[in-house]
Amino acid sequence: MPVPSYPRPPFKPQQQSFPGKTSEIEPRPDHGERSYVGHGLLKGKKTLVTGGDSGIGAAVAIAYAREGADVAIAYLPEEEDDAQGIAKYVRDAGAQCLLLPGDICDRQHAQALVEKTAKTFGRIDVLVNNAAYQKYFQDFDEITLDEWERTFTTNVHAPFNLIRLALPHMPKGSSVINTASINSKRPTPNILPYASTKGAVANMTIGLAGLLADRQIRVNAVLPGPVWTPFIPAGMDPESVEHFGEQVPFGRPGQPVELASTYVLLASDTSSYTSGALVTIAGGGAVL
């Protein structure tokens, strides 16, 4: 298979308001709409993916569907257009797709989305905690306590709560997959709150893998490097966006579809002995 010729920086300087929209980012990311081919690795699985409307989450939703899984997608209401677009790809693959708009930070909504997923699908085999919040700060004095708390509420507290709520509906052999970041080990100063939360997510992943082993629930995390998603112009300054991905050996950001196979692997029964793993995908960039 030839190496794909994906876009390389410099990119057009651009900025969006959070959470960002796929239709407004240039060039458009590849979620696997035309490129991902399934092999039945998740046949019959019932899955819940937060932030599944765009970026990495969208690529995961498409890949899971093409691997034979039904997919529930949690997303913010303002991302409805993106979510509907991904839902079409999921359904075109022959899978059920449940759309769950709302804020995962809201405890009542979090409980409702888990219960609706479990009621609709009968159980939850895979929970992917992918939704996150990020903001760029020019210097330390710009970081307010409200911003710090918002970032931790979205990136740490909400995923923990979803795991807590989903566990009663997860049979033995189920899988939790958290999206952390290379920032968990190599923090970028200008996104300090985000980087700090991803360190917490990585630590939580390892701890939960030990705590849930007796229930035969696996917990792993993916640590993406630079990946081209609407999250980037929504969470970085325009100059950083222009040169995004130059710092890794590959010299470009990854595309969401390039991470999808790892989420498939970690969700599949063939990974039955894999738990507590932190899988770095960063275009040759190493984190220790």
C-alpha positions in Angstrom: 0.0 0.0 0.0 1.5 3.4 -1.0 2.2 5.9 1.7 -0.7 8.5 1.6 0.2 12.0 0.5 -1.4 14.0 3.2 -1.2 17.8 3.5 2.0 19.3 5.0 2.5 22.7 6.6 2.6 25.6 6.2 -1.2 25.8 6.4 -3.5 28.8 6.0 -3.5 30.7 9.3 -6.9 30.2 10.7 -8.9 30.3 13.9 -12.3 29.1 15.1 -14.3 29.4 18.2 -14.5 26.3 20.4 -15.5 23.5 19.6 -14.7 24.1 15.9 -16.4 22.8 12.8 -15.1 20.4 10.1 -16.7 22.6 7.4 -14.5 25.5 8.3 -11.0 23.9 8.6 -8.7 24.0 5.6 -7.7 21.5 4.3 -10.5 19.2 5.3 -9.3 16.3 7.6 -9.5 12.7 6.5 -11.7 10.7 8.8 -11.6 7.6 6.6 -14.8 8.4 4.7 -13.3 6.9 1.6 -10.1 5.3 2.8 -11.0 3.1 5.9 -11.8 -0.5 5.0 -13.2 -2.7 7.8 -12.5 -6.4 8.4 -15.2 -7.4 10.9 -12.9 -7.0 13.9 -15.7 -5.5 16.1 -18.7 -7.4 14.8 -21.6 -7.2 17.2 -19.9 -4.7 19.6 -21.9 -1.9 21.2 -19.9 1.3 21.5 -20.1 4.8 22.9 -17.8 7.5 21.5 -17.7 11.0 23.0 -16.7 13.8 20.7 -17.6 11.4 17.8 -18.8 14.2 15.5 -15.4 15.3 14.2 -11.7 14.8 14.4 -10.3 11.6 16.0 -13.7 10.7 17.4 -15.3 10.8 14.0 -12.7 8.6 12.5 -13.2 6.1 15.3 -17.0 6.1 14.8 -16.6 5.4 11.1 -14.0 2.7 11.7 -16.0 1.0 14.4 -19.1 0.9 12.2 -17.1 -0.6 9.3 -15.7 -3.2 11.7 -19.2 -4.3 12.5 -20.0 -2.3 15.7 -23.0 -0.2 16.5 -22.0 3.3 17.6 -23.5 5.9 19.9 -22.0 9.4 19.4 -22.0 12.0 22.2 -21.4 15.6 21.0 -22.2 19.2 21.8 -25.4 20.6 20.3 -23.6 23.2 18.2 -21.8 20.3 16.4 -25.1 18.9 15.1 -24.2 19.2 11.4 -20.9 17.4 11.8 -22.6 14.7 13.9 -25.3 14.1 11.3 -22.6 13.8 8.6 -20.7 11.1 10.5 -23.9 9.3 11.4 -24.6 8.9 7.7 -21.3 7.1 7.3 -22.0 4.9 10.3 -25.4 3.9 9.0 -24.2 3.4 5.4 -21.9 0.8 6.9 -25.0 -1.1 8.1 -24.5 -0.2 11.8 -26.9 1.4 14.2 -26.1 5.0 15.1 -27.4 6.8 18.2 -26.9 10.5 18.3 -26.7 12.0 21.8 -26.3 15.9 21.8 -25.5 17.6 25.1 -22.7 18.5 27.4 -20.9 15.5 29.1 -20.0 17.8 32.0 -23.7 18.0 32.9 -24.2 15.1 35.3 -27.8 14.6 34.4 -27.0 14.5 30.7 -24.1 12.1 31.3 -26.3 9.7 33.1 -29.0 10.0 30.5 -26.7 9.4 27.6 -25.2 6.3 29.2 -28.6 4.9 30.1 -30.0 5.6 26.6 -27.0 3.9 25.0 -27.4 0.8 27.2 -31.2 0.7 26.7 -30.9 1.0 22.9 -28.0 -1.4 22.4 -28.6 -3.7 25.4 -25.1 -3.1 26.8 -21.9 -1.1 26.3 -18.8 -3.1 25.1 -16.6 -0.2 24.4 -16.5 3.3 25.9 -14.2 5.8 24.1 -13.6 9.0 26.1 -12.4 11.3 23.4 -14.2 14.6 23.9 -12.0 17.4 25.3 -11.5 21.1 25.7 -8.4 23.1 25.0 -7.5 26.8 24.9 -4.2 28.6 24.0 -2.7 31.2 26.4 0.0 33.7 25.4 1.3 33.9 29.0 0.5 32.6 32.5 -1.5 35.6 33.6 -4.2 34.8 31.0 -5.0 31.5 32.7 -7.9 32.1 35.0 -9.2 29.7 37.6 -12.4 29.4 35.7 -10.5 28.2 32.6 -8.5 25.8 34.7 -11.6 24.3 36.2 -13.4 24.2 32.9 -10.6 22.2 31.3 -10.4 19.7 34.2 -14.2 19.3 34.3 -14.3 18.5 30.6 -11.1 16.4 30.2 -10.9 14.6 33.6 -14.0 14.7 35.7 -16.5 14.0 32.9 -14.6 11.0 31.5 -14.2 9.5 35.0 -18.0 10.0 35.6 -18.9 8.3 32.3 -16.7 5.4 33.2 -18.4 5.2 36.6 -21.9 5.3 35.0 -21.1 2.9 32.2 -19.5 0.1 34.2 -22.8 -1.4 35.4 -23.6 -1.9 31.7 -20.3 -3.3 30.6 -19.9 -7.1 30.5 -16.6 -8.9 31.2 -14.2 -8.4 28.3 -15.3 -4.8 27.7 -12.9 -2.0 27.0 -12.4 1.6 28.0 -10.2 3.7 25.7 -9.2 7.2 26.8 -7.7 9.8 24.5 -4.8 11.4 26.3 -2.0 13.2 24.4 1.8 13.4 24.1 1.2 16.5 26.2 0.8 14.1 29.2 4.5 13.5 29.1 5.8 16.5 27.1 3.6 19.5 28.0 3.3 22.4 25.7 3.5 25.5 27.9 0.9 27.6 26.1 -1.8 25.0 26.6 -0.9 24.3 30.3 -4.4 23.5 31.5 -5.0 21.0 28.7 -1.6 19.4 29.0 -2.1 19.0 32.8 -5.4 17.3 32.3 -3.9 14.8 29.8 -1.3 13.9 32.4 -4.2 13.1 34.7 -6.0 11.1 32.0 -2.8 9.0 31.4 -2.4 8.4 35.2 -6.1 7.6 35.6 -5.9 5.1 32.8 -3.1 3.1 34.4 -4.7 3.2 37.8 -8.1 2.1 36.5 -6.5 -0.8 34.6 -5.4 -2.1 37.9 -8.7 -1.4 39.7 -10.9 -2.9 37.0 -8.8 -6.0 36.2 -10.8 -8.2 38.6 -13.9 -7.2 36.6 -12.1 -8.2 33.4 -12.6 -4.6 32.0 -9.6 -3.4 30.1 -8.5 0.3 30.2 -6.0 1.8 27.8 -5.2 5.3 26.4 -4.0 6.6 23.0 -1.5 9.5 23.2 -1.9 11.4 19.9 0.8 13.8 18.7 -0.2 16.6 16.3 -3.4 15.6 14.5 -5.3 17.8 12.0 -8.8 18.4 13.4 -11.1 21.4 14.0 -9.8 21.2 17.6 -6.5 22.8 16.4 -7.8 26.2 15.0 -10.3 26.2 17.9 -7.6 25.8 20.5 -4.4 27.4 19.2 -3.3 30.7 17.8 -3.2 31.2 14.0 0.6 31.1 13.8 0.8 27.8 15.6 -1.9 26.4 13.2 0.2 27.6 10.2 3.1 25.5 11.3 1.2 22.7 13.0 2.9 19.3 12.8 6.4 20.6 11.6 8.0 19.5 14.9 7.7 15.7 14.5 10.0 13.6 12.3 7.2 13.1 9.7 7.1 16.9 9.3 3.3 17.0 9.1 0.3 16.4 11.4 -1.5 13.1 11.4 -5.0 12.7 9.9 -7.7 11.4 12.2 -8.0 8.2 10.1 -4.4 7.4 10.8 -5.3 6.8 14.5 -8.5 4.8 13.9 -6.8 1.4 13.6 -5.3 1.8 17.1 -8.7 2.4 18.7 -10.0 -0.6 16.8 -7.1 -2.8 18.0 -7.6 -1.7 21.7 -11.4 -2.4 21.4 -11.0 -5.8 19.8 -11.1 -9.2 21.6 -7.6 -9.9 20.2 -6.3 -7.3 22.7 -7.5 -9.3 25.6 -4.2 -9.1 27.5 -3.7 -5.4 26.8 -4.6 -3.1 29.7 -2.9 -0.1 31.2 -1.2 0.7 27.9 -0.4 4.2 26.7 0.0 4.1 23.0 1.8 7.0 21.4 0.9 7.9 17.8 3.0 11.0 16.9 4.6 10.7 13.5 7.9 9.4 14.8 7.9 11.8 17.8 9.0 9.9 21.0 7.8 10.6 24.5 9.3 8.9 27.5 
